[in-house]
Amino acid sequence: MKSLRQLQDELVNLRLTAIDNSLWELKTTLREKTRSAVNDGVAIYESKLRQTYTSLVLTGTPQIIAIPRDIGRVISINVVGATNEVSRKITDWQHRPTAHTNLLQINARSHNAWPYVAVEPTLAHLDYEPAFRELPADLATLSALTPTALGPVGVTGGSPGSTWRAPGYFELSFPSTSTIHPVREVVRYNTVTSTTFDLLERGIEGVQIDWAAGAIISAVYEAPENAMPVIMARAQASMYEFWVRHKATYDQYQALAGEQALTLQDLLTVSRAFEDKADRSHSRIKRPPAPAQARVRVRRP
């Protein structure tokens, strides 16, 4: 899994340091623009990952349940027993996302399909494809984080509760107390508030080490590796469009990066070439979505 920080660095291939005001302003401009370009690629060529929501509780028939807004397309709903094994599959349901609430309606016919005890709620697992959500800007830790710390970890630089989905993943990167450089650690979090991430699972990827206060927290995009070239090609197209509209910024970037200067026509040509590359690559890897429901009929001889 790659973080937004990694994708941004790959996009411009330039690590600027704030040695004067002009470089600091350029770095700030590029960081925000590269984040926008990556999110353009993610939105256009959204990767369809299958995930499971395990906290769905059924208590009556029929029933309308508010589910997390991150649930985009419901694939299937399975009732589970005490051992977390699937016992029944619900076949009569409707997913009704609204502007404010993500609703799931369980109809009476399907709810009566399994033994139901009114005094005990029934647990179900919901398989779904997550809805698109922009990769939020980087944050920073407020205090040191030991290798065994499982949260909560306080952050500064934004309000993660309103922009980060939960559960999810983030990447910790420099500065750290380790002498290893560069170093990163991917962490899974299960809950997020306005100022903290909590219930952490450490060392999903990278090195599980001590992190100093001020360590960078960057969002991780959960997607197959073969989807990343498509997203980056579309992000490159967005960046070249940006250079066309901001030629002075491009000239400054080009001088610092040591790249050959391109004319406006060349920039437009390269932008279109990356768009075509993204489309061609996407056509090779895309797969049809999994069916939301299937019925099998047995034909008798």
RODO-2510 file (C-alpha; in nm, 4 decimals, decimal comma):
residues 301
     n   res          X          Y          Z
     1     m     0,0000     0,0000     0,0000
     2     k     0,1264     0,3458    -0,0884
     3     s     0,0730     0,6648     0,1062
     4     l    -0,0269     1,0018    -0,0274
     5     r     0,3218     1,1277     0,0651
     6     q     0,4858     0,8659    -0,1567
     7     l     0,2529     0,9358    -0,4473
     8     q     0,3177     1,3096    -0,4230
     9     d     0,6942     1,2616    -0,4178
    10     e     0,6772     1,0328    -0,7220
    11     l     0,4601     1,2832    -0,9054
    12     v     0,7023     1,5767    -0,8908
    13     n     1,0232     1,3812    -0,8114
    14     l     1,1435     1,6758    -0,6073
    15     r     1,2095     1,7203    -0,2365
    16     l     1,2324     2,0889    -0,1550
    17     t     1,3759     2,2359     0,1613
    18     a     1,2735     2,5689     0,3072
    19     i     1,6025     2,7504     0,2619
    20     d     1,4250     3,0712     0,1623
    21     n     1,0716     3,2063     0,1350
    22     s     1,0359     3,1424    -0,2388
    23     l     1,1187     2,7715    -0,2034
    24     w     0,8829     2,7379     0,0921
    25     e     0,5984     2,8931    -0,1042
    26     l     0,6709     2,6686    -0,4034
    27     k     0,6751     2,3567    -0,1868
    28     t     0,3434     2,4508    -0,0252
    29     t     0,1860     2,5146    -0,3663
    30     l     0,3113     2,1875    -0,5109
    31     r     0,2090     1,9753    -0,2123
    32     e    -0,1511     2,0915    -0,2362
    33     k    -0,1609     2,0647    -0,6144
    34     t    -0,0092     1,7164    -0,6195
    35     r    -0,2660     1,6028    -0,3607
    36     s    -0,5412     1,7355    -0,5865
    37     a    -0,3880     1,5609    -0,8891
    38     v    -0,3659     1,2252    -0,7078
    39     n    -0,7267     1,2585    -0,5924
    40     d    -0,8293     1,3284    -0,9535
    41     g    -0,6766     0,9976    -1,0542
    42     v    -0,8379     0,8123    -0,7636
    43     a    -1,1810     0,9596    -0,8424
    44     i    -1,1708     0,8853    -1,2162
    45     y    -1,0164     0,5377    -1,1926
    46     e    -1,1544     0,4342    -0,8569
    47     s    -1,0311     0,0935    -0,7492
    48     k    -1,3108    -0,1436    -0,6483
    49     l    -1,2011    -0,3172    -0,3304
    50     r    -1,4205    -0,5598    -0,1433
    51     q    -1,4430    -0,5015     0,2301
    52     t    -1,6606    -0,6316     0,5146
    53     y    -1,8558    -0,4337     0,7742
    54     t    -1,8883    -0,6585     1,0799
    55     s    -2,0993    -0,4416     1,3108
    56     l    -2,4392    -0,4720     1,1444
    57     v    -2,7042    -0,5541     1,4092
    58     l    -3,0557    -0,6666     1,3131
    59     t    -3,3273    -0,6164     1,5735
    60     g    -3,6659    -0,6256     1,3982
    61     t    -3,8680    -0,6784     1,0827
    62     p    -3,8745    -0,4756     0,8679
    63     q    -3,5825    -0,2550     0,9693
    64     i    -3,4042     0,0553     0,8375
    65     i    -3,0443     0,0858     0,9545
    66     a    -2,8028     0,3788     0,9288
    67     i    -2,4713     0,2394     0,8043
    68     p    -2,1332     0,4191     0,7671
    69     r    -2,1118     0,6670     0,4803
    70     d    -1,7976     0,4944     0,3548
    71     i    -2,0100     0,2015     0,2341
    72     g    -2,0595     0,2679    -0,1360
    73     r    -2,2062    -0,0420    -0,3029
    74     v    -2,3547    -0,3209    -0,0953
    75     i    -2,2678    -0,6636    -0,2369
    76     s    -2,4181    -0,9100     0,0102
    77     i    -2,5470    -0,9432     0,3676
    78     n    -2,4828    -1,2588     0,5663
    79     v    -2,6170    -1,3508     0,9090
    80     v    -2,3478    -1,4977     1,1337
    81     g    -2,3676    -1,7162     1,4395
    82     a    -2,1837    -1,7066     1,7691
    83     t    -1,8690    -1,8481     1,6076
    84     n    -1,8739    -1,5806     1,3339
    85     e    -1,9690    -1,8415     1,0740
    86     v    -2,2240    -1,7542     0,8074
    87     s    -2,5597    -1,9171     0,8835
    88     r    -2,7971    -1,7438     0,6406
    89     k    -2,7827    -1,5034     0,3481
    90     i    -3,0281    -1,2147     0,3324
    91     t    -3,1689    -1,1758    -0,0167
    92     d    -3,4366    -0,9073     0,0270
    93     w    -3,2781    -0,5717     0,1044
    94     q    -3,2465    -0,2230    -0,0418
    95     h    -2,9532     0,0175    -0,0157
    96     r    -3,0741     0,3784    -0,0032
    97     p    -2,7889     0,6317     0,0288
    98     t    -2,9105     0,9868     0,0874
    99     a    -2,7381     1,3239     0,1042
   100     h    -2,7075     1,3032     0,4829
   101     t    -2,7508     0,9388     0,5864
   102     n    -2,6549     0,6060     0,4332
   103     l    -2,9590     0,3815     0,4811
   104     l    -3,0049     0,0076     0,4487
   105     q    -3,3560    -0,1402     0,4482
   106     i    -3,4015    -0,5015     0,5530
   107     n    -3,7414    -0,6262     0,4388
   108     a    -3,9690    -0,8517     0,6410
   109     r    -3,9653    -1,1423     0,3964
   110     s    -3,5900    -1,1924     0,4215
   111     h    -3,5778    -1,1256     0,7958
   112     n    -3,8211    -1,4100     0,8540
   113     a    -3,5930    -1,6440     0,6634
   114     w    -3,4016    -1,7458     0,9754
   115     p    -3,4990    -1,8248     1,3368
   116     y    -3,5364    -1,4915     1,5126
   117     v    -3,5573    -1,4318     1,8881
   118     a    -3,6974    -1,0868     1,9633
   119     v    -3,4996    -1,0359     2,2830
   120     e    -3,1642    -1,1072     2,1191
   121     p    -3,0326    -0,8963     1,8284
   122     t    -2,8860    -1,0786     1,5307
   123     l    -2,5368    -0,9995     1,4022
   124     a    -2,4698    -0,9805     1,0279
   125     h    -2,1695    -0,9138     0,8061
   126     l    -2,2083    -0,6768     0,5131
   127     d    -1,9771    -0,7119     0,2123
   128     y    -1,9369    -0,3858     0,0224
   129     e    -1,7269    -0,1674    -0,2040
   130     p    -1,6156     0,1534    -0,0277
   131     a    -1,7360     0,4896    -0,1563
   132     f    -1,4777     0,7306    -0,2961
   133     r    -1,3326     0,9711    -0,0434
   134     e    -1,0510     1,2160    -0,1097
   135     l    -0,7134     1,1409     0,0434
   136     p    -0,6848     1,4091     0,3152
   137     a    -0,3833     1,6328     0,3699
   138     d    -0,0986     1,5175     0,5933
   139     l    -0,1085     1,5616     0,9702
   140     a     0,1614     1,5522     1,2414
   141     t     0,1811     1,3747     1,5763
   142     l     0,1537     1,5884     1,8903
   143     s     0,3691     1,3579     2,1047
   144     a     0,6138     1,0709     2,0767
   145     l     0,4839     0,7259     1,9834
   146     t     0,6553     0,4156     2,1222
   147     p     0,6714     0,0882     1,9226
   148     t     0,4099    -0,0738     2,1507
   149     a     0,1683     0,2199     2,1756
   150     l    -0,1798     0,1309     2,0510
   151     g    -0,3365     0,4743     2,0874
   152     p    -0,4805     0,7174     2,1157
   153     v    -0,2341     0,9259     1,9146
   154     g    -0,3010     1,2994     1,9126
   155     v    -0,2488     1,4906     1,5884
   156     t    -0,2296     1,8484     1,4717
   157     g    -0,2810     2,0158     1,1375
   158     g    -0,6473     1,9323     1,0795
   159     s    -0,9609     1,7636     1,2099
   160     p    -0,9319     1,3958     1,1116
   161     g    -1,2776     1,3109     1,2428
   162     s    -1,4412     1,4988     0,9557
   163     t    -1,2075     1,4000     0,6687
   164     w    -1,0605     1,0574     0,7498
   165     r    -1,2708     0,7431     0,7179
   166     a    -1,2603     0,4748     0,9864
   167     p    -1,1334     0,2112     0,9995
   168     g    -0,8406     0,2864     0,7735
   169     y    -0,4627     0,3111     0,7414
   170     f    -0,2054     0,5859     0,7770
   171     e     0,1704     0,6054     0,7264
   172     l     0,4200     0,7389     0,9792
   173     s     0,7362     0,8887     0,8322
   174     f     1,0305     1,1172     0,9149
   175     p     1,1232     1,2606     1,1630
   176     s     1,1774     0,9618     1,3898
   177     t     1,4174     0,8675     1,6685
   178     s     1,5644     0,5931     1,4494
   179     t     1,8915     0,6309     1,2605
   180     i     1,7388     0,4408     0,9666
   181     h     1,6547     0,6763     0,6791
   182     p     1,4267     0,6730     0,4963
   183     v     1,1864     0,4784     0,7172
   184     r     0,8104     0,4345     0,7276
   185     e     0,5465     0,2423     0,9210
   186     v     0,1929     0,1712     0,8055
   187     v    -0,0583     0,1632     1,0907
   188     r    -0,4214     0,0524     1,0911
   189     y    -0,6610     0,2564     1,3054
   190     n    -1,0139     0,1547     1,3972
   191     t    -1,1594     0,4793     1,5336
   192     v    -1,0948     0,8480     1,4700
   193     t    -1,2045     1,1615     1,6551
   194     s    -1,1562     1,5327     1,5914
   195     t    -0,8022     1,5182     1,7335
   196     t    -0,6916     1,1539     1,7672
   197     f    -0,6564     0,8118     1,6053
   198     d    -0,7236     0,5167     1,8351
   199     l    -0,7237     0,1357     1,8548
   200     l    -0,4096     0,1008     1,6476
   201     e    -0,2582    -0,2072     1,4861
   202     r     0,1118    -0,1368     1,4430
   203     g     0,3646    -0,2476     1,1836
   204     i     0,1285    -0,3455     0,9008
   205     e     0,4135    -0,2468     0,6660
   206     g     0,7543    -0,0928     0,7247
   207     v     0,9427    -0,0705     1,0548
   208     q     0,7735    -0,0559     1,3951
   209     i     0,9912     0,1936     1,5857
   210     d     0,9863     0,4963     1,8164
   211     w     0,8384     0,8037     1,6503
   212     a     0,9164     1,1524     1,7763
   213     a     0,6622     1,4295     1,8109
   214     g     0,6093     1,5918     1,4729
   215     a     0,6206     1,2653     1,2755
   216     i     0,4216     1,2975     0,9533
   217     i     0,0924     1,1078     0,9272
   218     s    -0,0080     1,0501     0,5653
   219     a    -0,3213     0,8780     0,4353
   220     v    -0,2759     0,5372     0,2706
   221     y    -0,4653     0,4485    -0,0454
   222     e    -0,5853     0,0889    -0,0254
   223     a    -0,5622    -0,0345    -0,3813
   224     p    -0,4002    -0,3207    -0,5745
   225     e    -0,0513    -0,2484    -0,7017
   226     n    -0,1614    -0,2785    -1,0650
   227     a    -0,3997     0,0143    -1,0150
   228     m    -0,1274     0,2588    -0,9104
   229     p     0,0258     0,3207    -1,2588
   230     v    -0,3206     0,4126    -1,3894
   231     i    -0,3829     0,6605    -1,1095
   232     m    -0,0353     0,8120    -1,1416
   233     a    -0,0698     0,8535    -1,5194
   234     r    -0,3934     1,0471    -1,4689
   235     a    -0,2303     1,2504    -1,1916
   236     q     0,0557     1,3376    -1,4270
   237     a    -0,1975     1,4613    -1,6844
   238     s    -0,3519     1,6871    -1,4182
   239     m    -0,0099     1,8194    -1,3222
   240     y     0,0780     1,9126    -1,6814
   241     e    -0,2572     2,0904    -1,7105
   242     f    -0,1601     2,2821    -1,3969
   243     w     0,1776     2,3766    -1,5501
   244     v    -0,0024     2,5178    -1,8551
   245     r    -0,2165     2,7447    -1,6379
   246     h     0,0738     2,8435    -1,4115
   247     k     0,3710     2,8795    -1,6443
   248     a     0,5721     3,0915    -1,3999
   249     t     0,5448     2,8200    -1,1331
   250     y     0,6458     2,5612    -1,3927
   251     d     0,9545     2,7613    -1,4889
   252     q     1,0571     2,7787    -1,1224
   253     y     0,9958     2,4071    -1,0694
   254     q     1,1749     2,3137    -1,3923
   255     a     1,4833     2,5098    -1,2904
   256     l     1,4978     2,3439    -0,9475
   257     a     1,4278     1,9941    -1,0798
   258     g     1,6820     2,0282    -1,3599
   259     e     1,4382     1,9127    -1,6262
   260     q     1,4297     2,0250    -1,9861
   261     a     1,1974     2,3217    -2,0351
   262     l     0,8829     2,2558    -2,2402
   263     t     0,6702     2,4999    -2,4354
   264     l     0,2988     2,5402    -2,3675
   265     q     0,2183     2,3254    -2,6701
   266     d     0,4553     2,0559    -2,5473
   267     l     0,2927     2,0624    -2,2024
   268     l    -0,0522     2,0173    -2,3558
   269     t     0,0741     1,7319    -2,5737
   270     v     0,2297     1,5525    -2,2774
   271     s    -0,0905     1,6004    -2,0733
   272     r    -0,3005     1,4370    -2,3439
   273     a    -0,0474     1,1565    -2,3786
   274     f    -0,0745     1,0740    -2,0080
   275     e    -0,4557     1,0788    -2,0303
   276     d    -0,4422     0,8283    -2,3150
   277     k    -0,1932     0,6146    -2,1238
   278     a    -0,4218     0,6049    -1,8189
   279     d    -0,7208     0,5007    -2,0311
   280     r    -0,5271     0,2264    -2,2071
   281     s    -0,3827     0,0912    -1,8835
   282     h    -0,7203     0,0996    -1,7112
   283     s    -0,8861    -0,0958    -1,9915
   284     r    -0,6342    -0,3766    -1,9367
   285     i    -0,6854    -0,4177    -1,5621
   286     k    -1,0514    -0,3337    -1,5022
   287     r    -1,2817    -0,6173    -1,4049
   288     p    -1,6612    -0,6380    -1,3909
   289     p    -1,8016    -0,5774    -1,0406
   290     a    -1,9111    -0,8696    -0,8300
   291     p    -2,2849    -0,9403    -0,8536
   292     a    -2,4990    -0,7907    -0,5786
   293     q    -2,7281    -1,0934    -0,5887
   294     a    -2,7372    -1,4271    -0,7667
   295     r    -3,0047    -1,6921    -0,8053
   296     v    -2,9334    -2,0445    -0,9189
   297     r    -3,2074    -2,2588    -1,0650
   298     v    -3,1706    -2,6323    -1,0917
   299     r    -3,3352    -2,7739    -1,3996
   300     r    -3,4866    -3,1124    -1,3389
   301     p    -3,4486    -3,3736    -1,6121
***
